[in-house]
Amino acid sequence: MRLFVAVDLPENVKGILDAVRAPLRTALPRSRWVGKPAFHVTLAFLGEVEASLVPTLSIALRKGLEQESSFRARFAGLGTFPHAGRVRTVWVGLEPAARFARLAERVQDALATLGIAFDDRPFRSHVTLARCDPPWPAKSRTALATLAASCDESLSAASLVCDRVTLFSSVLERGGPTYRAEAEIMLSS
């Protein structure tokens, strides 16, 4: 099964992101926009893993995260990957970035103790809004920056409590991936 570990977002926060995304969809080049149910902060992408390992992964994640406490987070503006050249991904950042980075580090350490491989790209606390396929020209960043200014008010009004980490399975379908929570790890209060 295809697995990843993430911070899921509350429905009201997904609704805010959906509303912010709407004007971007009409003003920016064609892309694959992430659906509202799929908004999350990926801490580690595992890819294909035997389903029988889910209980073991869950135990390792609980142990790895047992010292982590819940925290309040807020959005920190729009950005792109990569930061220069053609645009491949549009995202919205999250603060405090250091807290999300620490969660990602703890999750990745727990996976490493089991010998489970994961995508080890540098972590950046973000929620993907769009995957640009084909990549947008670099000049698209100018239009995005203009639109970002109008999104900032909606984004700055939104906050969330990060109180759990979820092990998700992902099934790729024609209309986009479908996610299912395989295990939830609560963070201490």
BAPA-202510 format. One record per atom (N, C-alpha, C, O, CB): x, y, z. Coordinates in Angstrom, 2 decimals. Glycine has a CB too. Layout:
BEGIN
c1,c2,c3
X,Y,Z
...
***
This chain:
BEGIN
c1,c2,c3
0.84,-1.18,0.00
0.00,0.00,0.00
0.89,1.24,0.00
2.01,1.21,0.50
-0.96,0.00,1.22
0.38,2.32,-0.55
1.12,3.58,-0.65
0.84,4.40,0.60
-0.32,4.70,0.89
0.73,4.37,-1.95
1.89,4.76,1.35
1.71,5.43,2.65
2.46,6.74,2.73
3.48,6.95,2.08
2.17,4.52,3.76
1.92,7.63,3.56
2.62,8.85,3.95
2.17,9.25,5.34
1.10,8.84,5.80
2.37,9.99,2.92
2.98,10.06,6.01
2.66,10.55,7.35
2.47,12.05,7.23
3.28,12.74,6.62
3.80,10.20,8.40
1.39,12.57,7.83
1.06,13.98,7.64
0.30,14.55,8.83
-0.19,13.83,9.70
0.23,14.15,6.38
0.24,15.87,8.84
-0.67,16.60,9.72
-1.89,16.92,8.87
-1.80,17.67,7.89
0.00,17.91,10.32
-3.03,16.35,9.23
-4.27,16.64,8.53
-4.77,18.00,9.01
-4.42,18.44,10.10
-5.34,15.51,8.76
-5.58,18.64,8.21
-6.11,19.95,8.57
-7.59,19.85,8.91
-8.31,19.05,8.30
-5.89,20.97,7.43
-8.07,20.64,9.87
-9.50,20.64,10.19
-10.32,21.10,8.98
-9.83,21.85,8.13
-9.78,21.56,11.41
-11.56,20.65,8.91
-12.43,20.99,7.78
-12.59,22.49,7.57
-12.59,22.95,6.43
-13.80,20.37,7.98
-12.71,23.27,8.66
-12.89,24.71,8.48
-11.64,25.34,7.85
-11.76,26.28,7.06
-13.19,25.39,9.83
-10.47,24.84,8.18
-9.22,25.37,7.60
-9.12,24.94,6.13
-8.66,25.72,5.30
-7.98,24.87,8.41
-9.53,23.72,5.82
-9.55,23.28,4.43
-10.49,24.16,3.62
-10.23,24.46,2.45
-9.98,21.79,4.33
-11.59,24.58,4.24
-12.54,25.47,3.56
-11.92,26.82,3.25
-12.15,27.38,2.17
-13.77,25.67,4.42
-11.13,27.35,4.16
-10.44,28.62,3.93
-9.45,28.46,2.79
-9.39,29.32,1.90
-9.71,29.11,5.21
-8.68,27.39,2.79
-7.73,27.15,1.70
-8.45,26.99,0.36
-7.97,27.46,-0.67
-6.87,25.91,1.99
-9.59,26.32,0.38
-10.37,26.13,-0.84
-10.82,27.48,-1.39
-10.78,27.72,-2.60
-11.58,25.22,-0.57
-11.26,28.38,-0.49
-11.70,29.72,-0.91
-10.53,30.54,-1.44
-10.69,31.30,-2.40
-12.38,30.45,0.26
-9.37,30.41,-0.83
-8.18,31.14,-1.28
-7.75,30.62,-2.65
-7.32,31.40,-3.51
-7.01,30.99,-0.26
-7.86,29.34,-2.86
-7.43,28.71,-4.11
-8.31,29.10,-5.30
-7.82,29.17,-6.42
-7.44,27.20,-3.95
-9.60,29.36,-5.06
-10.56,29.61,-6.15
-10.11,30.71,-7.12
-10.09,30.46,-8.33
-11.90,29.99,-5.56
-9.74,31.92,-6.66
-9.31,32.94,-7.62
-7.98,32.60,-8.30
-7.71,33.06,-9.42
-9.20,34.28,-6.93
-7.15,31.83,-7.64
-5.88,31.42,-8.24
-6.14,30.54,-9.46
-5.47,30.66,-10.48
-4.99,30.69,-7.21
-7.10,29.64,-9.33
-7.42,28.70,-10.42
-7.82,29.43,-11.69
-7.46,29.00,-12.79
-8.55,27.76,-10.00
-8.56,30.51,-11.55
-9.03,31.22,-12.75
-7.98,32.16,-13.32
-7.99,32.43,-14.52
-10.28,32.00,-12.43
-7.07,32.66,-12.49
-6.11,33.67,-12.94
-4.76,33.11,-13.38
-4.01,33.78,-14.09
-5.89,34.65,-11.86
-4.45,31.90,-12.97
-3.12,31.33,-13.25
-3.19,30.25,-14.32
-4.28,29.78,-14.65
-2.51,30.75,-11.96
-2.04,29.86,-14.87
-2.04,28.83,-15.92
-2.65,27.52,-15.43
-2.79,27.28,-14.23
-0.62,28.59,-16.41
-2.99,26.69,-16.39
-3.59,25.38,-16.10
-2.64,24.54,-15.24
-1.42,24.57,-15.41
-3.91,24.64,-17.42
-3.24,23.79,-14.30
-2.45,22.89,-13.45
-3.40,21.87,-12.83
-4.60,21.89,-13.06
-1.68,23.68,-12.34
-2.82,20.97,-12.03
-3.63,20.01,-11.28
-3.79,20.58,-9.88
-2.88,20.52,-9.06
-2.95,18.57,-11.24
-4.97,21.14,-9.61
-5.25,21.76,-8.31
-5.63,20.67,-7.32
-6.43,19.78,-7.64
-6.38,22.83,-8.42
-5.07,20.74,-6.15
-5.35,19.76,-5.10
-6.77,19.98,-4.60
-7.19,21.11,-4.37
-4.31,19.88,-3.92
-7.51,18.89,-4.43
-8.88,18.98,-3.94
-8.92,19.26,-2.44
-8.00,18.89,-1.71
-9.63,17.70,-4.24
-9.97,19.90,-2.00
-10.14,20.27,-0.60
-9.90,19.11,0.37
-9.25,19.31,1.39
-11.52,20.82,-0.38
-10.41,17.88,0.10
-10.19,16.79,1.06
-8.71,16.40,1.20
-8.34,15.76,2.18
-10.99,15.57,0.64
-7.89,16.76,0.23
-6.50,16.31,0.22
-5.51,17.31,0.84
-4.31,17.06,0.83
-6.08,16.02,-1.19
-5.98,18.43,1.37
-5.07,19.40,1.99
-4.47,18.81,3.27
-5.20,18.37,4.16
-5.80,20.73,2.30
-3.14,18.80,3.36
-2.43,18.29,4.53
-0.99,18.78,4.49
-0.56,19.36,3.49
-2.49,16.72,4.60
-0.25,18.55,5.55
1.18,18.86,5.63
1.92,17.53,5.68
1.87,16.84,6.69
1.53,19.78,6.88
2.60,17.17,4.61
3.34,15.91,4.56
4.59,16.00,5.42
5.40,16.92,5.26
3.70,15.54,3.11
4.75,15.05,6.34
5.95,14.97,7.18
6.93,13.95,6.62
8.14,14.11,6.77
5.57,14.61,8.62
6.42,12.89,5.99
7.26,11.88,5.36
6.41,11.10,4.36
5.30,10.67,4.67
7.90,10.92,6.43
6.95,10.92,3.16
6.30,10.10,2.14
7.05,8.78,2.06
8.25,8.76,1.79
6.26,10.83,0.75
6.35,7.67,2.29
6.97,6.35,2.32
6.87,5.62,0.99
7.75,4.82,0.67
6.36,5.52,3.40
5.84,5.88,0.22
5.61,5.13,-1.01
5.03,3.77,-0.69
4.30,3.62,0.29
6.91,4.98,-1.81
5.34,2.78,-1.51
4.77,1.44,-1.35
5.39,0.71,-0.16
6.61,0.55,-0.07
4.99,0.61,-2.63
4.52,0.26,0.75
4.93,-0.46,1.95
3.94,-1.61,2.14
2.75,-1.47,1.84
4.97,0.50,3.23
4.42,-2.73,2.63
3.54,-3.87,2.92
2.47,-3.47,3.94
2.78,-2.88,4.97
4.36,-5.08,3.44
1.22,-3.79,3.65
0.11,-3.46,4.56
0.32,-4.06,5.94
-0.13,-3.49,6.94
-1.21,-3.95,3.97
0.97,-5.20,6.02
1.19,-5.86,7.30
2.08,-5.03,8.24
2.13,-5.30,9.44
1.80,-7.23,7.08
2.79,-4.03,7.71
3.67,-3.20,8.53
2.95,-2.02,9.20
3.55,-1.33,10.03
4.81,-2.67,7.69
1.69,-1.78,8.86
0.97,-0.63,9.42
0.95,-0.65,10.95
1.23,0.39,11.54
-0.46,-0.61,8.89
0.64,-1.76,11.62
0.66,-1.75,13.09
2.04,-1.42,13.65
2.16,-0.68,14.63
0.19,-3.10,13.63
3.09,-1.97,13.05
4.45,-1.71,13.51
4.82,-0.24,13.30
5.44,0.39,14.15
5.46,-2.63,12.77
4.42,0.30,12.15
4.67,1.73,11.88
3.94,2.60,12.89
4.50,3.57,13.40
4.22,2.10,10.44
2.70,2.25,13.18
1.91,3.01,14.14
2.58,3.05,15.51
2.65,4.11,16.14
0.51,2.42,14.25
3.06,1.90,15.98
3.74,1.83,17.28
5.01,2.67,17.26
5.28,3.41,18.21
4.07,0.36,17.64
5.80,2.57,16.18
7.05,3.33,16.08
6.77,4.84,16.05
7.51,5.62,16.67
7.83,2.92,14.82
5.72,5.26,15.35
5.37,6.68,15.29
4.91,7.17,16.66
5.29,8.27,17.08
4.27,6.93,14.23
4.10,6.38,17.36
3.66,6.77,18.71
4.86,6.97,19.62
4.94,7.95,20.35
2.70,5.70,19.30
5.80,6.03,19.58
6.99,6.13,20.41
7.83,7.34,20.02
8.33,8.06,20.88
7.82,4.84,20.31
7.99,7.56,18.72
8.80,8.68,18.25
8.21,10.04,18.55
8.93,11.03,18.67
9.01,8.56,16.78
6.89,10.09,18.69
6.21,11.37,18.91
5.73,11.56,20.36
5.08,12.56,20.66
5.02,11.48,17.99
6.05,10.63,21.24
5.50,10.68,22.60
5.90,11.93,23.38
5.19,12.32,24.30
5.93,9.47,23.35
7.02,12.54,23.05
7.46,13.74,23.77
6.97,15.05,23.11
7.23,16.14,23.62
8.98,13.76,23.85
6.27,14.92,21.99
5.82,16.12,21.26
4.46,16.59,21.76
3.56,15.79,21.99
5.75,15.83,19.76
4.34,17.89,21.92
3.08,18.46,22.38
2.36,19.19,21.25
2.96,19.56,20.24
3.32,19.42,23.55
1.07,19.36,21.44
0.28,20.08,20.45
0.70,21.55,20.43
1.28,22.06,21.38
-1.25,19.94,20.75
0.38,22.22,19.32
0.73,23.64,19.19
-0.22,24.31,18.21
-0.88,23.66,17.40
2.20,23.81,18.73
-0.27,25.63,18.30
-1.10,26.42,17.38
-0.24,26.82,16.20
0.92,27.19,16.35
-1.70,27.68,18.10
-0.83,26.74,15.00
-0.14,27.09,13.77
-0.96,28.11,12.97
-2.16,28.26,13.17
0.14,25.83,12.91
-0.27,28.79,12.08
-0.94,29.76,11.21
-0.29,29.71,9.83
0.82,29.20,9.67
-0.87,31.21,11.80
-1.00,30.24,8.85
-0.47,30.25,7.48
0.51,31.39,7.30
0.42,32.43,7.95
-1.61,30.37,6.46
1.47,31.16,6.39
2.56,32.12,6.20
2.76,32.49,4.73
3.90,32.65,4.30
3.85,31.56,6.77
1.69,32.63,3.96
1.80,33.12,2.59
2.02,32.04,1.55
2.30,30.88,1.87
2.90,34.09,2.51
1.89,32.45,0.29
2.03,31.55,-0.84
3.48,31.46,-1.30
4.25,32.41,-1.13
1.14,32.00,-2.00
3.85,30.33,-1.87
5.18,30.16,-2.42
5.17,29.14,-3.53
4.13,28.58,-3.88
6.16,29.74,-1.33
6.34,28.89,-4.10
6.47,27.94,-5.20
7.70,27.06,-5.02
8.66,27.43,-4.35
6.55,28.68,-6.54
7.64,25.89,-5.63
8.80,25.02,-5.78
9.03,24.86,-7.27
8.05,24.71,-8.00
8.60,23.62,-5.07
10.24,24.89,-7.75
11.40,25.41,-7.03
11.28,26.92,-6.87
10.34,27.53,-7.37
12.71,25.05,-7.78
12.23,27.51,-6.16
12.16,28.94,-5.87
12.58,29.81,-7.04
12.33,31.02,-7.03
13.01,29.26,-4.67
13.21,29.21,-8.04
13.63,29.94,-9.24
13.37,29.05,-10.46
13.27,27.83,-10.33
15.14,30.36,-9.16
13.27,29.65,-11.60
13.02,28.88,-12.82
11.54,28.55,-12.96
10.69,29.22,-12.39
13.83,27.60,-12.81
11.26,27.52,-13.74
9.88,27.13,-14.02
9.18,26.64,-12.74
9.78,25.94,-11.92
9.84,26.03,-15.10
7.92,27.01,-12.58
7.14,26.69,-11.39
6.54,25.29,-11.53
5.85,25.00,-12.50
6.02,27.74,-11.17
6.82,24.42,-10.55
6.28,23.06,-10.56
5.19,22.85,-9.51
4.32,22.00,-9.67
7.40,22.06,-10.34
5.24,23.63,-8.42
4.29,23.47,-7.32
3.96,24.83,-6.72
4.84,25.68,-6.56
4.86,22.52,-6.23
2.68,25.04,-6.39
2.24,26.23,-5.66
1.78,25.76,-4.30
1.06,24.77,-4.19
1.07,27.01,-6.43
2.20,26.45,-3.26
1.89,26.02,-1.89
1.63,27.22,-0.99
1.91,28.37,-1.35
3.04,25.18,-1.33
1.08,26.93,0.17
0.93,27.92,1.23
1.74,27.41,2.43
1.63,26.25,2.82
-0.60,28.16,1.61
2.55,28.31,2.99
3.42,27.92,4.10
2.70,27.93,5.44
1.61,28.49,5.58
4.61,28.84,4.16
3.34,27.30,6.43
2.80,27.24,7.79
3.88,27.60,8.79
5.05,27.23,8.63
2.23,25.85,8.09
3.49,28.33,9.81
4.37,28.70,10.93
3.74,28.17,12.21
2.52,28.09,12.28
4.59,30.25,11.00
4.48,27.80,13.20
5.93,27.90,13.30
6.62,26.76,12.53
6.45,25.59,12.85
6.36,27.90,14.76
7.40,27.14,11.55
8.09,26.17,10.69
8.96,25.22,11.51
9.07,24.04,11.19
8.93,26.89,9.65
9.59,25.74,12.56
10.48,24.91,13.38
9.72,23.77,14.07
10.27,22.67,14.21
11.19,25.77,14.44
8.50,24.00,14.49
7.71,22.94,15.15
7.34,21.84,14.15
7.41,20.66,14.46
6.42,23.52,15.79
6.94,22.26,12.93
6.62,21.27,11.91
7.88,20.49,11.51
7.83,19.28,11.31
6.00,21.95,10.66
9.00,21.19,11.41
10.27,20.52,11.06
10.65,19.50,12.13
11.14,18.42,11.82
11.41,21.57,10.90
10.41,19.85,13.40
10.72,18.89,14.48
9.81,17.67,14.40
10.28,16.55,14.61
10.57,19.57,15.85
8.53,17.86,14.09
7.63,16.71,13.91
8.14,15.83,12.76
8.18,14.61,12.89
6.18,17.19,13.62
8.51,16.46,11.66
9.01,15.70,10.51
10.27,14.92,10.88
10.43,13.76,10.49
9.31,16.63,9.32
11.15,15.55,11.63
12.39,14.88,12.06
12.08,13.68,12.95
12.67,12.61,12.77
13.30,15.87,12.80
11.15,13.84,13.89
10.79,12.74,14.79
10.16,11.58,14.00
10.46,10.41,14.24
9.80,13.24,15.89
9.29,11.93,13.06
8.65,10.90,12.23
9.71,10.17,11.41
9.70,8.94,11.34
7.58,11.54,11.29
10.60,10.91,10.80
11.63,10.30,9.96
12.59,9.45,10.79
13.04,8.40,10.34
12.41,11.38,9.20
12.91,9.89,12.00
13.75,9.08,12.89
13.05,7.76,13.23
13.68,6.70,13.24
14.07,9.87,14.18
11.74,7.82,13.50
10.98,6.61,13.83
10.98,5.64,12.64
11.11,4.43,12.82
9.54,6.97,14.23
10.83,6.17,11.45
10.84,5.32,10.25
12.22,4.70,10.04
12.34,3.53,9.68
10.43,6.14,9.00
13.25,5.50,10.27
14.63,5.01,10.08
14.95,3.87,11.04
15.67,2.94,10.68
15.63,6.15,10.28
14.41,3.92,12.28
14.69,2.84,13.23
14.12,1.51,12.75
14.62,0.44,13.12
14.10,3.18,14.61
13.08,1.58,11.92
12.49,0.36,11.36
13.11,-0.03,10.02
12.80,-1.08,9.46
10.98,0.54,11.19
13.98,0.82,9.52
14.57,0.56,8.21
13.60,0.84,7.06
13.77,0.31,5.96
15.04,-0.88,8.13
12.60,1.67,7.33
11.60,2.03,6.31
12.13,3.22,5.51
12.49,4.25,6.08
10.21,2.37,6.97
12.18,3.06,4.20
12.65,4.14,3.33
11.56,5.21,3.20
10.37,4.91,3.24
13.05,3.59,1.93
11.99,6.45,3.05
11.07,7.56,2.83
11.76,8.59,1.96
12.99,8.60,1.84
10.60,8.18,4.19
10.96,9.46,1.37
11.50,10.53,0.53
12.24,11.49,1.45
11.64,12.09,2.34
10.36,11.27,-0.27
13.53,11.65,1.24
14.32,12.46,2.17
14.67,13.84,1.63
15.72,14.40,1.96
15.60,11.74,2.51
13.79,14.41,0.80
13.99,15.79,0.37
13.93,16.70,1.58
13.26,16.38,2.57
12.93,16.20,-0.70
14.61,17.84,1.52
14.55,18.77,2.65
13.09,19.15,2.97
12.29,19.39,2.07
15.38,20.06,2.34
12.78,19.18,4.26
11.41,19.45,4.69
11.13,20.95,4.63
11.97,21.77,4.98
11.18,18.92,6.11
9.93,21.28,4.20
9.42,22.66,4.21
7.96,22.56,4.65
7.18,21.85,4.02
9.57,23.37,2.79
7.58,23.28,5.72
6.20,23.20,6.20
5.28,23.93,5.22
5.30,25.16,5.11
6.07,23.81,7.64
4.48,23.15,4.51
3.60,23.73,3.49
2.43,22.79,3.20
2.45,21.60,3.51
4.38,24.01,2.19
1.41,23.38,2.59
0.27,22.64,2.06
0.28,22.89,0.56
0.23,24.03,0.11
-1.11,23.10,2.73
0.34,21.82,-0.22
0.35,21.96,-1.68
-1.03,22.36,-2.16
-2.04,21.75,-1.78
0.80,20.64,-2.36
-1.07,23.40,-3.00
-2.32,23.84,-3.61
-2.44,23.36,-5.05
-3.53,23.00,-5.50
-2.42,25.37,-3.56
-1.30,23.34,-5.78
-1.34,22.95,-7.19
-0.02,22.33,-7.61
1.05,22.70,-7.13
-1.65,24.17,-8.08
-0.13,21.37,-8.51
1.03,20.77,-9.17
0.96,21.21,-10.63
-0.01,20.92,-11.33
1.06,19.18,-9.03
1.97,21.90,-11.06
1.97,22.52,-12.38
2.55,21.55,-13.41
3.76,21.31,-13.44
2.78,23.85,-12.37
1.68,21.01,-14.23
2.09,20.03,-15.22
1.37,20.32,-16.52
0.20,19.98,-16.66
1.80,18.58,-14.74
2.04,20.94,-17.48
3.48,21.21,-17.52
3.85,22.38,-16.60
2.99,23.18,-16.22
3.93,21.52,-18.97
5.14,22.46,-16.25
5.58,23.57,-15.37
5.24,24.93,-15.97
5.27,25.13,-17.19
7.09,23.47,-15.12
4.91,25.86,-15.09
4.61,27.22,-15.54
5.90,27.97,-15.82
6.95,27.67,-15.24
3.76,27.97,-14.48
5.83,28.95,-16.73
7.02,29.79,-16.94
7.36,30.57,-15.67
6.47,30.87,-14.86
6.79,30.76,-18.13
8.62,30.90,-15.50
9.08,31.63,-14.30
8.31,32.93,-14.10
8.09,33.34,-12.96
10.58,31.93,-14.41
7.90,33.57,-15.19
7.19,34.85,-15.07
5.83,34.70,-14.37
5.23,35.70,-13.99
6.99,35.46,-16.44
5.34,33.47,-14.21
4.08,33.23,-13.50
4.17,33.66,-12.05
3.15,33.94,-11.41
3.68,31.76,-13.58
5.39,33.70,-11.51
5.57,34.11,-10.11
5.10,35.55,-9.89
4.63,35.89,-8.81
7.05,33.98,-9.69
5.22,36.39,-10.91
4.77,37.78,-10.79
3.26,37.82,-10.59
2.77,38.51,-9.69
5.17,38.60,-12.05
2.52,37.07,-11.41
1.07,37.02,-11.27
0.69,36.41,-9.92
-0.25,36.87,-9.27
0.43,36.21,-12.42
1.40,35.38,-9.52
1.12,34.74,-8.23
1.36,35.70,-7.08
0.58,35.73,-6.12
1.98,33.48,-8.06
2.44,36.48,-7.16
2.74,37.46,-6.10
1.63,38.50,-5.99
1.27,38.91,-4.89
4.09,38.14,-6.37
1.10,38.94,-7.11
0.01,39.91,-7.10
-1.23,39.30,-6.45
-1.89,39.94,-5.63
-0.31,40.40,-8.53
-1.55,38.07,-6.83
-2.71,37.40,-6.26
-2.50,37.07,-4.78
-3.45,37.08,-4.00
-3.01,36.12,-7.04
-1.27,36.79,-4.40
-0.96,36.44,-3.01
-1.34,37.57,-2.07
-1.82,37.33,-0.96
0.52,36.10,-2.86
-1.13,38.80,-2.51
-1.47,39.94,-1.67
-2.95,39.94,-1.31
-3.32,40.28,-0.19
-1.10,41.26,-2.37
-3.80,39.55,-2.27
-5.24,39.53,-1.98
-5.63,38.32,-1.12
-6.69,38.33,-0.49
-6.04,39.51,-3.29
-4.79,37.29,-1.08
-5.07,36.09,-0.27
-4.61,36.25,1.17
-5.10,35.57,2.07
-4.40,34.88,-0.89
-3.65,37.15,1.40
-3.02,37.25,2.71
-4.00,37.49,3.85
-3.83,36.94,4.93
-2.01,38.36,2.70
-5.03,38.31,3.61
-6.00,38.60,4.68
-6.75,37.34,5.10
-6.90,37.08,6.30
-7.00,39.68,4.22
-7.20,36.56,4.13
-7.91,35.31,4.45
-6.99,34.33,5.17
-7.39,33.69,6.14
-8.47,34.66,3.19
-5.75,34.23,4.68
-4.80,33.29,5.28
-4.40,33.71,6.69
-4.27,32.86,7.58
-3.56,33.17,4.42
-4.21,35.00,6.90
-3.77,35.46,8.22
-4.86,35.29,9.28
-4.56,35.22,10.47
-3.34,36.92,8.15
-6.12,35.23,8.85
-7.22,35.05,9.80
-7.38,33.59,10.23
-8.07,33.30,11.21
-8.52,35.54,9.18
-6.73,32.68,9.51
-6.89,31.25,9.80
-5.77,30.75,10.71
-4.61,31.09,10.53
-6.92,30.44,8.51
-6.16,29.93,11.67
-5.17,29.25,12.49
-5.73,27.87,12.82
-6.92,27.62,12.67
-4.83,30.06,13.80
-4.85,27.00,13.28
-5.29,25.65,13.62
-4.45,25.13,14.77
-3.34,25.60,15.02
-5.19,24.71,12.41
-5.00,24.16,15.47
-4.25,23.47,16.51
-3.74,22.18,15.89
-4.51,21.35,15.40
-5.14,23.21,17.79
-2.44,22.02,15.93
-1.81,20.79,15.47
-1.72,19.87,16.67
-0.85,20.04,17.53
-0.38,21.06,14.82
-2.63,18.90,16.74
-2.70,18.03,17.92
-2.57,16.54,17.60
-2.71,15.70,18.49
-3.99,18.27,18.64
-2.32,16.22,16.31
-2.18,14.81,15.93
-1.40,14.69,14.63
-1.33,15.62,13.83
-3.56,14.16,15.79
-0.83,13.53,14.46
-0.14,13.16,13.23
-0.83,11.90,12.73
-1.18,11.02,13.51
1.42,12.93,13.46
-1.02,11.82,11.42
-1.77,10.71,10.84
-0.94,9.93,9.84
-0.25,10.51,9.01
-3.04,11.22,10.18
-1.02,8.60,9.93
-0.45,7.72,8.92
-1.57,7.46,7.92
-2.59,6.86,8.26
0.11,6.36,9.55
-1.37,7.92,6.69
-2.39,7.79,5.64
-1.97,6.76,4.61
-0.79,6.58,4.33
-2.64,9.13,4.97
-2.97,6.08,4.05
-2.76,5.32,2.82
-3.34,6.17,1.70
-4.26,6.97,1.90
-3.42,3.88,2.88
-2.80,5.97,0.51
-3.20,6.76,-0.64
-3.45,5.84,-1.82
-2.60,5.01,-2.16
-2.14,7.81,-0.99
-4.61,5.98,-2.43
-4.94,5.21,-3.62
-5.06,6.20,-4.77
-5.88,7.12,-4.73
-6.26,4.37,-3.44
-4.24,6.00,-5.79
-4.27,6.89,-6.95
-5.43,6.49,-7.85
-5.55,5.34,-8.27
-2.93,6.84,-7.73
-6.28,7.49,-8.16
-7.44,7.26,-9.02
-7.44,8.32,-10.10
-6.68,9.29,-10.04
-8.76,7.29,-8.20
-8.28,8.14,-11.07
-8.33,9.07,-12.20
-8.61,10.51,-11.77
-8.00,11.44,-12.30
-9.39,8.62,-13.18
-9.50,10.70,-10.83
-9.87,12.03,-10.36
-8.94,12.59,-9.30
-9.20,13.66,-8.75
-11.26,12.01,-9.84
-7.86,11.88,-8.99
-6.93,12.30,-7.95
-6.85,11.24,-6.87
-7.62,10.28,-6.88
-7.34,13.65,-7.35
-5.93,11.41,-5.94
-5.76,10.39,-4.89
-6.88,10.43,-3.86
-7.49,11.47,-3.60
-4.42,10.58,-4.20
-7.14,9.26,-3.29
-8.05,9.15,-2.15
-7.22,8.72,-0.96
-6.43,7.78,-1.04
-9.23,8.13,-2.44
-7.40,9.43,0.16
-6.62,9.15,1.37
-7.49,8.50,2.43
-8.68,8.80,2.56
-6.01,10.44,1.92
-6.88,7.58,3.17
-7.56,6.94,4.30
-6.62,6.94,5.49
-5.45,6.55,5.37
-8.02,5.49,3.95
-7.12,7.37,6.65
-6.32,7.35,7.87
-6.15,5.91,8.33
-7.13,5.21,8.58
-6.98,8.21,8.98
-4.89,5.47,8.43
-4.58,4.13,8.90
-4.30,4.13,10.41
-4.55,3.15,11.11
-3.38,3.55,8.14
-3.76,5.26,10.90
-3.48,5.41,12.33
-3.36,6.89,12.65
-2.84,7.67,11.85
-2.16,4.64,12.74
-3.85,7.27,13.82
-3.70,8.64,14.31
-2.89,8.62,15.58
-3.14,7.81,16.48
-5.08,9.32,14.55
-1.92,9.51,15.65
-1.07,9.62,16.83
-1.35,10.98,17.45
-1.07,12.02,16.85
0.47,9.45,16.47
-1.91,10.97,18.65
-2.24,12.22,19.32
-0.97,12.79,19.96
-0.16,12.05,20.51
-3.35,12.01,20.40
-0.81,14.11,19.88
0.27,14.80,20.53
-0.20,15.19,21.94
-1.39,15.42,22.15
0.72,16.05,19.71
0.71,15.27,22.88
0.31,15.60,24.25
-0.20,17.03,24.32
0.15,17.88,23.50
1.50,15.40,25.24
-1.04,17.29,25.32
-1.64,18.64,25.47
-0.69,19.58,26.15
-1.03,20.75,26.35
-2.94,18.58,26.25
***
